[in-house]
Every structure is written in C-alpha cells, then in structure tokens.
Amino acid sequence: MTTYLWHEPIEDLERVLARAAAGDEFHFDDGYASHRQAAHRLAELGRRGTFFLVTRWIGHEGFLSWDDVGELVRLGHELGNHTASHVWLGKVPPVARRLEIREAQDTLGAMVGVTPTSFAYPYGLIDAGAAAAVAEFGFELARGITEVVAKR
C-alpha cells in the first residue's frame, strides 16, 4: 500500500490515479478549493480519500466551503483533523495543543456531523508534546508529512 499526499497543487492526480493500486490511500491536506475536483474524480473511479481539514480556513478564499465539506462526506470520503488553525503543535503550550485539536473535532461534528478518527500533524512536524496531545484523542491514524506515524 502506498499513501499519496497532496497539498497544492494537484495537477499530477490523474497520473497517480493511473498507476495507483487497489488499497492505495489518497490524503489531501489543508482543504484547498482544488481538492473539490479531486474528491469528485476519486468518487467517479470508486476511490476514496482522506481530507485533513483546517477548520478555521473553511469558507475562506482558496479553500473549501462548508457546502464542499458536506459534499466530501456525501461522496464517501473521510474527513481528518488538521487542527483549527494549522498551528505548529510543538511551539504552543500543552493546553493550546489540546484546544486546537478539540476545536477542529467539535467544529466538524457540529457542521457536518463527522468526528474525525484520523489526524495529520500541521507541517508534518511531530515532537513528544504534540504526539502526547494527539494520543489523548485516540485517533485511529496519525501521520506526519509523508508517512503514517501511528495506526491503531
């Protein structure tokens, strides 16, 4: 299994889809507006992705809207937690780490009825404090920039 990760841009999506094997995973970070097209293309092919969202960016120019996020859910994609504001968790106090993660969990739950079970570290940066905060939430998957670092 290979995990493919996209930030912006996603021009190479078709090339990757052409060679992707069954079971490969598609992860999209940050919630950029271009991820809308990727979500539809994956769904057309019967594939699913995980979209790690920064909840305070949703609805801002260049990012997905709340309607788009609802569409991701309707298409069968997974929503992942990428914090409320994309803060580097290792640079903020422990209470702020938990609040960033909790706010994103609560916002996604309230807005689209989904409580994420996957987490992506902002900037892909992991230290002991960030890992401890993430572990408190019991995510089934937590990943850094290019690799899955914890899978339950």
N, C-alpha and C positions, 0 to 999 in steps of 0.2 A: 504494500500500500504506500502510495505517495501522497503527501499533503501539499497542495498548491496554495500559495498565499498571494493575495493581491492587495496592494494599496491603490494608488492612482499611478499611471493609467492602466487600463486593462485591455489594450489592443491585442495582446497575444492570446486572449481567451480562446478563440477558435482553433489556433494552432495547438494549444494544450488539450482542448477537448478532443481533437482528432487523435491524439496519442494516449489519452488517459485510459487507464484500465478500470475494470469494474472494481469497486471498493476504494478507488482513489477519493480523497477528500478535497473540497474546494472551500477555502477560507478567505473571507473578504474583511479587511479592517477599516474601521472608521466610519463607514456609512456614507460614502460618496454617492452623489446622484448617478454616476455612471454604473453603479452596482445594480441599479434597476434593470438595465438591459441584460446584464449578466444573469440576474435571477430568472428573467423570462427565458433566456436562451437555455440555461440549465434545465428549467422545467420542461421546455419543448423536447429535450433529449431524455427526459425521465431521470435526471440527475438532481441532486440536492446539494445545497451549500450551507455553510455556517457564516452568518453575517454578524461580526463583532461590532456593536454599535456604541458610539459615544453619545449618550442620551442628550446632553446639552447642545450638541451640534445638529440634532434632528430638527428639520424645518428651516435651517439657515441656508443661504445661497451656496450652491455647490454640493449640498448634502441631501440625503433622502428626506422626504416629508413623512409625517405620521401616517398619511394615507399609503405612502410607499411601503412603510414598515408593516402595515396591516396586510398589504399585498404579498409581501415576503412570506408572512405566516400562511395566507390563503394558498400560496403556491407550494407549501410544504417545506419551506426552508427553515433552518434552525436560527434562532436569534441568540447571540452570545453577548456577554457583558464585557465591555472595554472601558469601563468606568464612566462616571458622569461627565468629566471634563478633560480626560486624557492626561491626567497628571502623572508625573513620574513618581510612582509609589515609594521608591526608595528615598525621595527627597522631602517627603512630608511626614509629620508626626503620625504615630500609630492610629490615633483617633481619626485623623483625616483620611487615612487609607481605608479604614472601615466605612466611613461615611461616603466616600467616593463609590465604593462597590455597592453598598446598601442603596444609595440613591438610584443608581442605574437599575438595580434589581427591582426596586419599588416602582420606578417610573415605567419600565417595560411592562410590569404586571398591571399597573393602573391603565396604561394607554392601549395595550393590545392583548392583555390577558395572558402574557407569557412570562414565566420566571426562568431565566436562563440557567442552564446546567453546565455551560462552558464559559471559560474566561480567557481573554488574551491580555497579557501584560502590555500596557502602553509603552511604546518604543521598544518593545520586546525585552525590556530590562527587568531582571529579577535579582533581588537580593534577599537575605534571610527575613528581613522585616516585611517585605512585600509578599513573600511566599507564605509567611505566617498569617498575614491578614487574609489572603486568598483562601488558605486552608480552612479558616474559620467558617467559610460559607459552604463548604462541602461540594464544590464543583466536581462534576464527573471528569472534566478535562480542563487543564490549564496549560497555556502554551506561551512560549517566548516568540521571538521573531521568525524563526524558521523551523522550529521543532516543537513537538509536543513534549512538555517537561513533566507532566503528571497526568496520568489517566487512571481513573478508578475502575 
